[in-house]
């Protein structure tokens, strides 16, 4: 889950917490691929 927490912070941190909370959860698989491609 450490990766998920890091990913969550990476996605939500620079953006709006309330706005992206609902977006981050269903997009975890895609976001993981994005994070891995950096």
Wavefront OBJ file of the C-alpha trace (Angstrom):
o trace
v 0.000 0.000 0.000
v 3.027 2.274 0.336
v 3.013 2.719 -3.435
v -0.654 3.633 -3.369
v -0.073 6.250 -0.675
v 2.852 7.742 -2.597
v 0.829 7.716 -5.794
v -2.125 9.310 -4.016
v 0.065 12.116 -2.675
v 1.746 12.565 -6.056
v -1.598 12.912 -7.828
v -3.516 14.901 -5.221
v -0.674 16.989 -3.802
v -0.253 19.552 -6.606
v -4.006 19.635 -7.278
v -7.227 20.104 -5.349
v -7.714 17.420 -2.702
v -11.510 17.480 -2.800
v -11.698 17.589 -6.598
v -9.241 14.778 -7.258
v -10.205 12.442 -4.416
v -12.994 10.901 -6.498
v -10.786 10.815 -9.603
v -7.702 9.220 -8.029
v -9.403 6.100 -6.662
v -10.905 4.704 -9.921
v -7.825 5.768 -11.901
v -5.230 4.031 -9.707
v -4.304 1.434 -12.386
v -3.840 4.092 -15.065
v -2.062 6.414 -12.666
v 0.302 3.605 -11.675
v 1.255 3.180 -15.317
v 1.744 6.924 -15.611
v 3.935 7.008 -12.510
v 5.971 4.074 -13.811
v 6.539 5.824 -17.138
v 8.100 8.903 -15.532
l 1 2 3 4 5 6 7 8 9 10 11 12 13 14 15 16 17 18 19 20 21 22 23 24 25 26 27 28 29 30 31 32 33 34 35 36 37 38
